[in-house]
Amino acid sequence: MLLILEYDVTLIFPDDNWGNVQRLPTEKERQRSGGIGLYYHFDYVGRPKSWKWQNNNNLPKVYKELSQAYERGADRVWVINVGDIKPMEIPLSFALDLALDTSRFDFDTIPLYLKALATRDLGDKYSEQIASALMEYSHLAGLRKFEMLEPTTYSIVNFREAGQVLDQWRKLATKAQEIQQSLPSERHNACYHLLTYPATAGFNYYQTILGQGKNRQYSFERRNSANMVAGEVLEYFEEDHDLTLEYDNLANGKWEGIMSTPKFDMGIADWRPSSCDVVANLSYVQLRQDFDYAFGNLGIYVEQSLSAYRQGRICGSINPSLPTEEGFSPVLPLMDPYGPKSRLIELFHRGDHRKPLKWSISTPYSWVQISQTSGILSKEHPEEHLEVSIDWPAVPTNFTETIQLHVECQPSPPYFDLIHIPIRNHRVPTNFTGFPESGGFVSMEGPHFQRSSSDTVSFKHIPYLGSRARSGSVALRPYVQARESEEGAKSALAEYDFYLFNSTKSFNLTVYINGALDTDPNLPMKFSLSIDGQEANFTRLLAEPEEAGDTPPGWTEAVADQVWTRDIEIAALEQGPHILDWAVNSPEVYLEKIILALEGQLDSYLGPPESALVG
């Protein structure tokens, strides 16, 4: 049966329950006397997973969706689903103020808005620091909904990803606590509600969940410290409840129960909220048992290597003994002048903890620098974290060699092993500006293009909007003009220069695009990516839904990840400089990052960190 709507009825377009507007009015629909409205979520109960504990909303993303809705004519009424108002004070205030006067806002004014809010509620003295902390919280909370976080979301092994995300949360929580202590006592409760609890509880939540992932990895490697990590996870789990009780007791219990929503669950397979917090799947190793004789009690982990993991299961009659070979060898990623300043090595005890291990490590060249070259592993100190760096000015020109660090361990059995480090002292031409290949990757954040067309419509830096790029994203602007002519939009280019030190076989390129849906049935989002002047090849970002009104294929994963990723096979390229051209047909395509995986992809949530920009 066809439903006929009167012209004076307001049409309300909803988001997808995850903050991505599904549809906006066409030009004809905008002429309705009843106008167009929007229904938008700051909190949600439903598939693929309910998210309702505390504020998970990234303000730049909220601004993107709501401002586009306003520009497109969804301006008669906005209905915001906030769940509990108290934890949503900031995004709700932001949405209400935006609705009152959209002309006062842009992406780059969001920090100023938070500073004004901090001044109003907490005074002027620390308002800039508070605004900075609130922006950082908005970024970190926007990486992924808390309830969608799993122990394996962030890689423990690749790019130091899990540890770096946890460090960012730690710094934020410390900063929030320091700010609160600096405020007059009468401001403490307000600061706790707005900043200190969200930051501290968020950090503690990440410690608990990522701690489970760390415990799992350490257990596979048979580290004695796996038991310590398991104990820490339980401590963090208990501390979460302590934070909830602290929130309950503030202001004589005025907000008791507001933050008591269970959020720890056993995975994300079921959309229904957890009825009671639970932490599961912790592993322990036997501390009074020696490791297999073929490998000894000293374990070696090196960055981006699974050698220690593989040594967790061996067959002594088949697998080679020391020094380890085949898949058991600890091999660091390539070190060159354009990669990370240092690489990580961890030495750990994996045998009877009653037997201390005296270790030493030596290098074949003085310009290979190690943060510590000897020490003792014991029951109280079961692992050592070492940083390896290179004094590049001292390295011979064009040096190319896989060097070996010699590791020795006592007492018996006499033990030694070799850590392999590929080193290459290559340089780009002095006149090159762009991103050099390093470690098998070229990683470029969207805003860091080298050139952009300068017609009426062109690519502009969109600050703060990005989960995969700290610099934000890039999109066509002005917004209205970019929608007026699809051909004009498609003619705009952003160009990225990159340099390869070796000729390649065909390889995979991945683009990360900020989460969005096709809001215009007449202008589905498209992008083109071409190299070295090849013809543009526009492709739809999202496949057509199976049924009209449904979300597109891949939506469940994309809303959890906060981005759409698209993989493109690139034909073989020659050694030397290259130019990548990026084009889109709509100002609603926001590019965050481009990854060239020249030697294959590595498991990672955020992708490789941005390559060095030279020139």
C-alpha positions in Angstrom: 0.0 0.0 0.0 1.4 3.4 -1.0 1.6 6.0 1.8 0.7 9.5 0.6 2.2 12.2 2.8 0.6 15.7 2.9 3.0 18.4 1.7 2.9 20.1 5.2 4.1 16.9 7.0 7.7 17.2 8.1 9.9 14.3 6.8 12.4 13.1 9.4 15.5 11.4 8.0 17.4 9.1 10.4 21.0 8.2 10.8 22.1 4.5 10.8 22.0 4.5 14.7 25.8 5.0 14.6 26.0 8.7 13.7 26.1 8.3 9.9 23.1 10.1 8.2 21.5 7.7 5.7 19.6 10.1 3.5 19.2 13.8 2.9 16.6 15.6 0.8 16.7 16.1 -2.9 16.1 19.6 -4.3 12.4 18.6 -4.9 12.0 17.4 -1.4 13.4 20.6 0.0 10.4 22.5 -1.4 8.0 20.7 0.9 6.2 23.2 3.1 6.5 20.8 6.0 10.2 20.8 5.7 12.8 18.2 6.5 14.2 17.0 9.9 16.8 14.7 11.2 17.0 11.9 13.8 20.5 11.4 15.2 22.1 9.1 17.8 24.5 10.0 20.6 23.7 6.6 22.3 22.2 3.4 21.0 20.8 0.0 21.9 20.8 -2.4 19.0 22.9 -4.0 16.3 25.7 -4.7 15.8 26.4 -3.8 19.5 24.8 -1.5 22.0 26.9 1.5 23.0 25.4 3.4 26.0 28.1 3.6 28.8 29.6 7.1 28.4 30.2 9.7 25.7 31.6 8.0 22.6 31.0 10.8 20.2 33.7 12.4 18.1 32.7 16.1 17.9 34.3 16.7 14.4 32.3 13.7 13.1 29.1 15.1 14.8 29.8 18.5 13.2 30.3 16.9 9.8 27.1 15.0 9.8 24.9 17.8 11.3 26.3 20.6 9.3 25.9 18.7 6.0 22.3 18.0 7.0 21.7 21.7 7.6 23.4 22.6 4.3 21.2 20.1 2.5 17.9 21.4 4.0 17.3 19.1 7.0 16.8 22.1 9.2 13.2 22.1 10.4 13.7 19.9 13.5 16.6 17.8 14.9 15.8 15.0 17.2 18.8 13.8 19.2 18.8 10.4 21.0 21.1 11.0 24.0 20.2 8.1 26.3 21.3 9.5 29.6 21.8 13.3 29.4 24.5 13.6 32.0 27.3 11.8 30.2 26.3 13.4 27.0 26.5 17.0 28.2 29.2 18.1 25.8 27.9 16.6 22.5 24.3 17.6 23.4 25.4 21.2 24.2 27.4 21.2 21.0 24.4 20.1 18.9 22.0 22.5 20.5 24.4 25.5 20.0 25.0 24.4 16.4 21.3 24.2 15.7 20.9 27.7 17.2 23.4 29.3 14.8 25.4 27.1 12.4 27.2 30.1 11.0 29.3 30.3 14.2 30.9 26.8 13.6 33.4 25.2 11.4 35.8 22.3 12.0 38.6 24.6 13.2 36.4 26.4 15.7 35.5 23.2 17.7 38.5 23.8 20.1 37.3 27.4 20.6 33.8 26.1 21.4 35.3 23.8 24.1 37.4 26.6 25.5 34.3 28.7 25.9 32.4 25.8 27.5 35.4 25.2 29.9 35.5 28.9 30.8 31.8 29.0 31.6 31.8 25.8 33.7 35.3 25.7 35.2 36.8 29.2 35.0 39.2 30.9 32.6 42.6 30.0 34.1 42.8 26.5 32.8 40.3 26.7 30.0 42.7 26.2 27.1 44.2 23.1 28.8 40.8 21.7 29.5 39.7 22.4 25.8 42.8 20.6 24.6 42.1 17.6 26.9 38.5 17.5 25.8 39.6 17.5 22.1 42.0 14.6 22.8 39.2 12.7 24.6 36.9 13.3 21.6 39.6 11.9 19.3 40.4 8.8 21.4 36.8 7.9 22.2 36.0 8.3 18.5 38.5 5.7 17.4 36.0 3.0 18.2 33.0 2.7 20.5 34.1 1.4 23.9 31.7 -1.5 23.8 33.2 -2.6 20.4 36.7 -2.7 21.8 38.2 -6.3 21.8 41.6 -7.6 23.1 42.7 -8.0 19.5 41.4 -4.7 18.1 44.8 -3.0 18.2 47.9 -5.0 17.2 50.3 -6.0 20.0 53.0 -6.9 17.5 52.8 -4.4 14.6 53.7 -0.7 14.7 53.6 -0.8 18.6 50.0 0.1 18.0 48.3 -1.1 21.2 51.0 0.3 23.4 50.9 3.7 21.7 47.1 4.0 21.9 47.3 3.1 25.6 50.0 5.7 26.1 47.8 8.4 24.6 45.0 7.4 27.0 47.4 7.4 29.9 48.7 10.9 29.1 45.1 12.2 28.8 44.1 10.7 32.2 47.1 12.1 33.9 46.5 15.5 32.4 42.8 15.5 33.4 43.7 14.6 37.0 46.4 17.3 37.2 43.9 19.9 35.9 41.3 18.9 38.5 43.8 19.2 41.3 44.8 22.7 40.1 41.2 23.9 40.2 39.5 25.4 43.2 37.8 22.7 45.3 34.3 24.0 44.4 35.1 23.1 40.8 36.3 19.6 41.4 32.9 17.9 41.0 32.2 19.7 37.7 35.6 18.8 36.3 35.2 15.2 37.4 32.0 14.9 35.5 33.1 16.7 32.4 36.7 15.5 32.0 38.4 13.5 34.8 36.0 10.6 35.0 35.6 10.2 31.2 39.4 10.3 30.7 40.3 8.1 33.7 37.6 5.6 33.1 38.3 5.5 29.4 42.0 4.8 30.1 41.2 2.2 32.7 38.8 0.5 30.3 41.5 0.4 27.6 44.0 -1.0 30.1 41.6 -3.8 31.0 40.7 -4.8 27.4 44.1 -4.3 25.8 45.6 -6.0 28.8 43.7 -9.1 28.0 45.2 -9.0 24.5 48.7 -8.5 25.9 48.2 -11.4 28.3 47.1 -13.6 25.4 50.2 -12.7 23.3 52.6 -13.1 26.3 51.0 -16.5 27.1 51.6 -17.7 23.5 55.2 -16.6 23.9 55.3 -18.4 27.3 56.5 -15.2 29.1 56.6 -15.4 32.9 55.3 -11.8 32.8 52.0 -13.1 31.3 51.0 -13.9 34.9 51.8 -10.3 36.0 49.7 -8.9 33.2 46.8 -11.1 34.1 46.9 -9.8 37.7 47.1 -6.2 36.4 44.0 -6.8 34.3 42.0 -7.9 37.3 43.2 -4.9 39.2 42.1 -2.6 36.4 38.7 -4.4 36.3 38.2 -3.7 40.0 39.4 -0.1 39.7 36.7 0.5 37.1 34.0 -0.3 39.7 35.8 2.0 42.2 35.6 4.8 39.7 31.9 4.2 39.3 31.4 4.3 43.1 33.4 7.6 43.2 31.0 9.0 40.6 28.0 7.8 42.6 29.2 9.5 45.7 29.9 13.0 44.3 27.5 15.8 45.2 25.8 13.7 47.9 24.9 11.1 45.4 23.1 13.4 43.0 24.1 11.4 40.0 24.2 7.9 41.6 23.7 5.1 39.0 24.3 7.2 35.9 27.6 5.6 35.1 26.7 2.1 36.4 25.9 0.7 33.0 27.8 -2.6 32.5 30.2 -2.4 29.6 32.6 -5.3 30.0 31.4 -8.3 27.9 32.7 -11.6 26.5 33.1 -10.4 22.9 30.9 -8.4 20.6 28.9 -11.1 18.9 25.7 -10.3 20.7 24.1 -6.8 20.4 22.4 -7.0 23.7 24.1 -5.0 26.5 25.9 -6.9 29.2 23.8 -7.5 32.3 26.9 -7.5 34.6 30.5 -6.7 34.0 32.7 -9.7 33.3 36.4 -10.2 32.4 37.3 -13.5 30.8 40.0 -15.5 29.0 43.1 -14.8 31.1 46.0 -17.1 30.7 48.8 -18.2 33.1 52.1 -19.9 32.5 53.8 -22.4 34.9 56.6 -20.3 36.6 58.6 -23.3 38.0 59.1 -25.1 34.7 62.0 -24.6 32.4 61.4 -23.9 28.7 62.3 -26.5 26.1 66.1 -27.3 26.2 66.6 -26.5 22.5 65.8 -22.8 23.0 66.5 -22.1 26.6 64.9 -19.8 29.2 65.7 -16.5 27.6 63.0 -15.4 25.2 63.6 -12.7 22.5 60.8 -10.6 21.0 61.5 -8.1 18.3 59.1 -5.6 16.8 56.8 -6.9 14.1 58.1 -10.5 14.4 56.2 -13.6 15.5 59.4 -15.6 16.2 58.8 -15.6 20.0 55.1 -16.6 19.3 56.3 -19.5 17.1 58.7 -20.7 19.7 55.8 -21.2 22.1 55.2 -24.5 20.3 58.2 -26.6 19.1 59.2 -30.1 18.4 62.8 -30.6 19.6 63.5 -33.6 17.3 62.5 -31.5 14.2 62.9 -27.8 14.9 66.5 -26.4 14.7 68.2 -25.5 18.0 70.2 -22.3 18.6 71.0 -20.1 16.9 67.4 -20.1 15.7 66.7 -20.4 12.1 63.7 -20.6 9.7 60.5 -19.0 11.2 62.0 -19.0 14.7 64.6 -16.3 14.0 64.1 -12.8 15.6 64.3 -10.4 12.6 63.6 -6.7 13.0 62.0 -4.7 10.2 64.2 -2.8 7.9 66.0 0.2 9.4 66.7 3.1 7.1 67.0 7.0 7.5 63.2 7.4 6.8 61.8 4.9 9.2 61.2 5.1 13.0 64.0 6.5 15.1 64.3 3.2 17.0 63.1 -0.4 17.0 62.0 -2.4 20.0 63.6 -5.6 21.4 62.3 -7.3 24.5 64.3 -9.9 26.4 62.1 -12.0 28.7 62.3 -14.9 31.2 60.3 -17.9 30.1 61.5 -20.6 32.4 61.8 -21.4 36.1 61.5 -18.0 37.7 63.8 -19.1 40.6 66.7 -19.2 38.2 68.0 -15.6 37.4 69.3 -15.1 33.8 72.3 -12.9 33.2 72.3 -11.6 29.6 74.4 -9.5 27.3 74.1 -8.2 23.8 76.7 -6.9 21.4 76.8 -5.1 18.0 79.2 -5.4 15.1 79.3 -1.7 14.5 79.7 1.2 16.9 76.9 3.2 15.1 74.4 0.6 16.1 73.2 1.9 19.4 71.3 -0.1 22.1 69.7 1.5 25.1 71.1 -1.3 27.4 73.7 -4.0 26.7 73.6 -6.2 29.7 71.4 -7.1 32.7 69.7 -9.7 34.8 66.2 -11.2 34.4 64.7 -12.5 37.6 61.4 -13.2 39.4 61.0 -9.6 40.3 62.2 -8.3 36.9 61.2 -10.8 34.3 61.7 -8.7 31.1 63.8 -5.9 29.7 62.8 -3.4 27.0 65.6 -2.3 24.7 65.6 0.3 22.0 67.9 -0.1 18.9 68.8 3.0 17.0 71.2 4.0 14.2 73.6 6.9 14.2 73.0 7.6 10.5 75.7 10.2 9.9 78.3 7.6 10.9 76.9 4.9 8.6 78.8 4.4 5.3 77.1 5.7 2.2 74.9 3.2 0.5 75.5 0.6 3.3 73.2 -2.4 2.7 73.6 -5.3 5.0 71.6 -7.5 7.4 73.6 -7.3 10.6 73.5 -9.6 13.6 73.3 -8.7 17.3 74.9 -11.4 19.4 72.9 -12.3 22.5 74.4 -14.4 25.3 72.8 -15.8 28.4 74.0 -17.6 31.6 73.6 -19.8 33.6 73.5 -23.2 32.0 72.8 -24.4 29.5 75.2 -21.9 27.7 72.9 -20.0 25.4 73.3 -17.6 22.5 71.2 -16.3 19.8 71.3 -13.8 16.9 69.0 -10.9 16.3 68.9 -9.9 12.6 68.5 -6.3 11.5 68.3 -5.4 7.8 70.0 -1.9 7.4 70.0 0.2 4.3 71.5 3.7 4.1 69.7 5.0 1.0 68.7 8.5 0.2 66.2 10.2 -2.0 67.4 12.8 -4.6 68.0 16.2 -3.0 65.3 17.8 -5.2 62.6 15.3 -4.1 59.7 16.4 -1.9 57.2 13.8 -0.7 57.1 10.4 1.1 59.9 7.9 0.7 59.3 4.2 1.0 60.4 2.7 4.3 60.0 -0.8 5.7 57.9 -2.0 2.9 55.3 0.8 3.2 54.4 4.3 2.1 51.8 5.9 4.4 50.4 9.3 3.6 47.8 11.2 5.6 45.1 12.9 3.4 45.8 16.5 4.3 49.5 16.2 3.4 49.2 16.4 -0.4 52.0 18.2 -2.3 49.7 20.0 -4.8 46.0 20.7 -5.2 44.1 22.2 -8.1 43.1 25.8 -7.4 39.9 26.3 -9.2 36.6 27.3 -7.5 36.3 23.8 -6.1 39.5 22.3 -4.7 40.7 20.0 -1.9 41.0 21.5 1.5 42.4 20.3 4.8 39.6 19.4 7.2 41.2 19.6 10.7 40.5 17.1 13.5 38.2 14.9 11.5 40.0 11.5 11.3 40.5 8.4 13.3 43.4 7.1 11.1 45.1 10.4 10.6 46.0 12.8 13.4 46.1 15.7 10.9 42.5 15.2 10.0 41.2 14.5 6.5 40.8 16.2 3.1 37.7 17.0 1.2 36.3 19.2 -1.6 35.3 22.7 -0.6 33.4 24.9 -0.8 30.7 22.3 0.1 27.8 23.8 -1.8 29.7 24.6 -5.0 31.2 21.1 -5.0 27.7 19.7 -5.2 26.5 22.0 -7.9 28.6 20.3 -10.7 29.7 16.7 -10.5 32.1 17.2 -13.5 33.6 20.3 -11.7 34.1 18.3 -8.6 35.7 15.4 -10.5 38.2 17.7 -12.2 39.8 18.7 -8.9 42.9 16.8 -7.9 45.1 16.3 -4.9 48.5 15.0 -5.8 50.8 13.0 -3.5 54.5 12.4 -4.4 56.2 9.2 -3.2 59.5 7.6 -3.8 60.4 3.9 -4.2 63.9 2.5 -3.6 63.1 -0.7 -5.5 61.0 -1.7 -8.4 57.9 -3.6 -7.2 55.6 -6.4 -8.3 51.9 -5.6 -8.2 50.9 -4.6 -4.7 47.9 -3.6 -2.6 47.0 0.0 -1.9 44.4 0.8 0.9 42.5 4.1 1.3 40.8 5.0 4.6 37.7 7.2 4.2 35.8 8.7 7.1 32.6 6.8 7.9 29.6 8.0 5.7 26.6 6.8 3.8 25.2 7.8 0.4 22.9 10.6 1.4 21.9 11.6 -2.2 20.3 9.0 -4.4 21.4 11.1 -7.4 25.0 11.5 -6.4 26.5 8.3 -4.8 30.0 8.9 -3.5 32.8 8.0 -5.9 36.6 8.2 -5.9 39.4 7.9 -8.3 43.0 6.9 -7.6 45.6 6.9 -10.4 49.4 6.9 -10.6 51.8 8.8 -12.9 49.2 10.5 -15.0 46.9 7.5 -15.7 43.4 8.2 -16.7 40.9 8.8 -13.8 38.9 5.7 -12.9 36.0 6.7 -10.7 34.6 3.9 -8.5 31.6 3.9 -6.2 32.8 4.0 -2.6 29.8 2.0 -1.4 28.1 -0.9 -3.1 24.3 -0.7 -3.7 22.3 -2.1 -0.8 20.5 -5.4 -1.4 17.2 -3.6 -0.8 16.4 0.1 -1.0 16.8 1.7 2.4 19.2 -0.9 3.7 22.7 -0.2 4.7 25.4 -1.2 2.1 27.4 -4.4 2.2 30.3 -4.2 4.8 28.4 -1.7 7.0 28.6 -3.8 10.2 32.4 -3.8 10.1 32.7 -0.2 8.9 30.6 1.3 11.6 32.7 -0.4 14.2 35.9 0.7 12.5 34.6 4.3 12.0 36.0 4.2 8.4 35.5 2.6 5.1 38.6 0.9 3.8 39.0 0.1 0.1 41.8 -2.0 -1.3 43.1 -1.4 -4.8 45.6 -3.6 -6.7 48.4 -1.5 -8.2 50.4 -2.7 -11.1 54.2 -3.0 -10.8 56.1 0.3 -10.5 59.7 1.2 -11.3 62.2 2.4 -8.7 62.1 6.2 -8.4 59.6 9.1 -7.9 55.9 8.7 -8.6 52.8 10.8 -8.3 49.4 9.6 -7.0 46.3 11.6 -8.1 43.2 11.6 -5.8 39.8 12.8 -7.1 36.2 12.5 -5.9 32.8 13.4 -7.1 31.3 14.7 -3.8 32.3 16.9 -0.9 31.1 14.2 1.4 34.1 11.9 0.7 36.6 12.7 3.4 40.0 11.0 2.8 42.0 10.2 5.9 44.9 8.1 4.8 46.5 6.2 1.9 48.7 3.1 2.4 50.9 1.5 -0.2 51.8 -2.0 1.1 54.7 -2.8 -1.1 55.6 -6.1 0.5 52.2 -7.2 1.9 49.8 -6.0 4.5 50.3 -6.4 8.3 47.5 -6.8 10.7 46.7 -3.4 12.2 43.6 -1.3 13.2 45.0 2.1 12.5 47.4 1.1 9.7 51.1 2.0 9.5 52.0 5.4 10.9 52.6 8.2 8.4 55.8 8.0 6.5 58.5 10.7 6.8 57.7 13.7 4.7 60.9 15.1 3.2 61.9 18.1 1.2 
